[in-house]
Amino acid sequence: MRFIGGLLLILLLVLAGGIATGFIDLQKTQEGRLPEIAVKGGSLPKYEASVAKVEVGKRKETVEVPTVDVQKP
């Protein structure tokens, strides 16, 4: 894997050196454009959901809370 990475690095350096010195001359010969995409129609799926009825309210309630005694040794 290191060998392939090193080989690619050397290739890129040679290519960059060729472009920098004028040995390799790149020129655009044709304009590029994105492909055309057409989207027509379609629909979203329909769902029905039956959920429970939730009522929120308040009431008074007495709750017995336990006590905790801590004794140091």
Secondary structure, 3 states (H helix, E strand, C coil): CHHHHHHHHHHHHHHHHHHHHCCCCCCCCCCCCCCCCCCCCCCCCCCCCCCCCCCCCCCCCCCCCCCCCCCCC
